[in-house]
Amino acid sequence: MADVKEKIREQVLAVRAKGITNMFDFPMVQRIAFDSGYYELVTFIEEHRKEYSHLILTGEFPENFEL
């Protein structure tokens, strides 16, 4: 699953690089991700909001987190 986590991390960075929204505006981040074809990120935010917040604050997934 490390490859899925790395893909999600790359998608987060890509959305952030667009500079369109605050990364804590979950619905808007999901909209941008969906429009960009980042479906893994859309699902990740929906199912793991706390872990997403940790990822955008630290750049890392929480310790022992598995998808």
Contacts in CASP RR format, 6 or more apart in sequence:
PFRMAT RR
TARGET T0000
AUTHOR 0000-0000-0000
METHOD contacts of the structure
MODEL  1
MADVKEKIREQVLAVRAKGITNMFDFPMVQRIAFDSGYYELVTFIEEHRK
EYSHLILTGEFPENFEL
1 66 0 8 1.000
1 67 0 8 1.000
4 40 0 8 1.000
4 67 0 8 1.000
5 61 0 8 1.000
5 67 0 8 1.000
7 40 0 8 1.000
8 40 0 8 1.000
8 41 0 8 1.000
8 44 0 8 1.000
8 55 0 8 1.000
9 55 0 8 1.000
9 59 0 8 1.000
9 61 0 8 1.000
11 33 0 8 1.000
11 36 0 8 1.000
11 38 0 8 1.000
11 40 0 8 1.000
11 41 0 8 1.000
12 23 0 8 1.000
12 41 0 8 1.000
12 52 0 8 1.000
12 55 0 8 1.000
12 56 0 8 1.000
14 36 0 8 1.000
14 38 0 8 1.000
15 21 0 8 1.000
15 23 0 8 1.000
15 29 0 8 1.000
15 32 0 8 1.000
15 33 0 8 1.000
15 36 0 8 1.000
15 38 0 8 1.000
15 41 0 8 1.000
16 23 0 8 1.000
16 56 0 8 1.000
18 32 0 8 1.000
20 28 0 8 1.000
20 32 0 8 1.000
21 28 0 8 1.000
21 29 0 8 1.000
21 32 0 8 1.000
22 28 0 8 1.000
23 29 0 8 1.000
23 56 0 8 1.000
24 53 0 8 1.000
24 56 0 8 1.000
26 45 0 8 1.000
26 49 0 8 1.000
26 52 0 8 1.000
29 41 0 8 1.000
29 45 0 8 1.000
30 41 0 8 1.000
30 42 0 8 1.000
30 45 0 8 1.000
30 46 0 8 1.000
33 39 0 8 1.000
33 41 0 8 1.000
33 42 0 8 1.000
33 45 0 8 1.000
34 42 0 8 1.000
44 51 0 8 1.000
44 52 0 8 1.000
44 67 0 8 1.000
45 52 0 8 1.000
48 65 0 8 1.000
48 67 0 8 1.000
50 62 0 8 1.000
51 61 0 8 1.000
51 62 0 8 1.000
51 65 0 8 1.000
54 60 0 8 1.000
54 61 0 8 1.000
54 62 0 8 1.000
55 61 0 8 1.000
END
